[in-house]
Amino acid sequence: MPHLTGESSGIIASLLIAFAHLPWSLQLIIPPTVILVPYFLYNLFLHPLSRVPGPLSARLGIPIWRFLHAYRRDYCWAEKAIHDQHGPIVRLGPNFVSITDPSAVRAVYAHGSKFAKSDFYHAFGKQSLYAVETSSPTSVPSPDQEPPQFVQ
């Protein structure tokens, strides 16, 4: 741990004393604000997906939009409405993008695509009817391998 000089330790001590003299309600509000405001600003302006349109909560990095509509059981209709409002590419969470453009299907889901698939596609294992994990050259099944077994 770095050693604090006399001047910097004096500044920290005076800040802590000033913080201790604040009303308890401010003592509860200030620490989360100091932590969350930079997080929100990062997601809104600096995140790689910051230019993708979507609801404000998703652009701020709060995944509440998806949970709220799943809880209300209107996720499909709400997702269609948000696509009607914002276009074919919409940010629905901090790292979640929904795409309805048919021409993007091949680019996103093609074999060897640079886009990572979520765990949803690994429901039947790394090699299934729906997805083949392509992280290594040996992940593609060879013709002599037994196909995956599925429950009917």
C-alpha positions in Angstrom: 0.0 0.0 0.0 1.5 3.4 -0.9 2.5 5.6 1.9 0.6 8.9 2.1 2.5 12.1 2.5 1.7 14.5 5.3 -0.2 16.9 3.0 -2.4 14.2 1.3 -3.2 12.4 4.6 -4.2 15.8 6.0 -6.6 16.4 3.1 -8.1 12.9 3.5 -8.5 13.4 7.2 -10.2 16.8 6.8 -12.6 15.3 4.2 -13.5 12.5 6.5 -14.1 14.9 9.4 -16.3 17.1 7.1 -18.1 14.0 5.9 -18.7 12.9 9.5 -20.4 16.2 10.3 -22.9 15.9 7.5 -26.5 14.8 8.3 -26.9 11.0 8.2 -29.2 11.2 5.1 -26.4 12.8 3.1 -23.9 10.3 4.4 -26.2 7.6 2.9 -26.7 9.3 -0.4 -23.2 10.6 -1.2 -21.2 7.3 -1.4 -23.5 5.6 -3.9 -23.7 8.8 -5.9 -19.9 9.0 -6.1 -19.8 5.4 -7.3 -22.8 5.3 -9.7 -22.5 8.6 -11.5 -19.2 7.8 -13.1 -20.6 4.3 -14.0 -23.6 5.9 -15.7 -21.5 8.5 -17.5 -19.2 5.8 -18.8 -22.1 3.7 -20.1 -23.8 6.7 -21.6 -20.8 8.3 -23.4 -17.7 6.0 -23.4 -19.0 2.4 -23.6 -18.5 0.6 -26.9 -22.3 0.3 -27.3 -23.0 3.9 -26.3 -24.1 4.9 -29.8 -26.6 2.1 -30.1 -30.1 3.6 -29.4 -32.4 2.2 -26.7 -34.2 3.0 -23.5 -32.4 5.3 -21.1 -32.0 2.6 -18.5 -30.2 0.4 -20.9 -28.0 3.2 -22.1 -27.1 4.1 -18.5 -26.1 0.4 -17.9 -29.1 -0.6 -15.8 -30.5 -3.9 -17.0 -34.0 -3.1 -15.5 -35.8 -2.8 -18.9 -35.5 -6.5 -19.7 -36.4 -7.7 -16.2 -39.4 -5.4 -16.0 -40.9 -6.5 -19.2 -40.2 -10.2 -18.5 -41.9 -9.7 -15.1 -44.9 -8.1 -16.8 -44.9 -10.9 -19.4 -45.0 -8.5 -22.3 -41.4 -8.8 -23.4 -42.1 -9.7 -27.0 -44.5 -6.8 -27.5 -42.3 -4.3 -25.7 -39.3 -5.4 -27.7 -41.3 -4.9 -30.9 -42.5 -1.5 -29.8 -38.9 -0.4 -28.9 -37.7 -1.6 -32.3 -40.5 0.4 -33.9 -39.4 3.4 -31.9 -35.6 3.1 -32.3 -35.0 1.0 -35.4 -33.5 -2.4 -36.2 -30.6 -2.3 -33.8 -31.5 -1.5 -30.1 -29.5 -1.7 -26.9 -31.7 -3.4 -24.2 -29.0 -3.7 -21.5 -25.5 -2.8 -20.6 -24.1 -5.5 -23.0 -27.2 -6.7 -24.7 -28.2 -5.6 -28.2 -31.3 -6.8 -30.1 -31.2 -6.9 -33.9 -34.2 -7.4 -36.1 -32.5 -6.7 -39.5 -32.6 -9.9 -41.6 -29.4 -9.0 -43.4 -27.5 -9.0 -40.1 -28.4 -12.6 -39.3 -25.6 -14.0 -41.4 -23.0 -11.6 -40.1 -23.9 -12.2 -36.5 -24.8 -15.9 -36.4 -22.6 -17.3 -39.2 -20.0 -20.0 -38.5 -16.8 -18.3 -37.6 -18.5 -15.0 -36.8 -16.5 -12.6 -34.5 -19.6 -12.1 -32.4 -19.7 -14.1 -29.2 -22.9 -16.2 -28.5 -24.5 -16.1 -25.1 -24.9 -19.1 -22.9 -28.4 -19.5 -24.3 -26.9 -21.2 -27.3 -25.0 -23.8 -25.2 -28.2 -25.4 -23.8 -27.3 -28.7 -25.4 -23.5 -28.5 -24.9 -20.8 -26.9 -27.0 -21.9 -28.7 -30.2 -25.6 -28.8 -30.8 -28.2 -28.5 -33.5 -28.3 -24.7 -32.8 -24.7 -23.7 -32.3 -21.2 -24.8 -32.7 -18.6 -23.3 -30.5 -15.8 -22.0 -32.8 -13.3 -20.8 -30.2 -10.8 -23.5 -31.3 -10.1 -25.1 -34.7 -11.0 -28.6 -33.3 -14.4 -27.6 -32.0 -16.2 -28.4 -35.3 -17.3 -32.0 -35.2 -15.7 -34.4 -37.6 -17.8 -36.8 -39.7 -16.7 -39.8 -37.6 -17.9 -38.3 -34.3 -21.2 -39.4 -32.9 -23.9 -36.7 -33.2 -25.3 -35.2 -29.9 -28.2 -37.1 -28.3 -31.4 -35.2 -27.8 -34.4 -36.1 -25.6 -37.6 -36.4 -27.5 
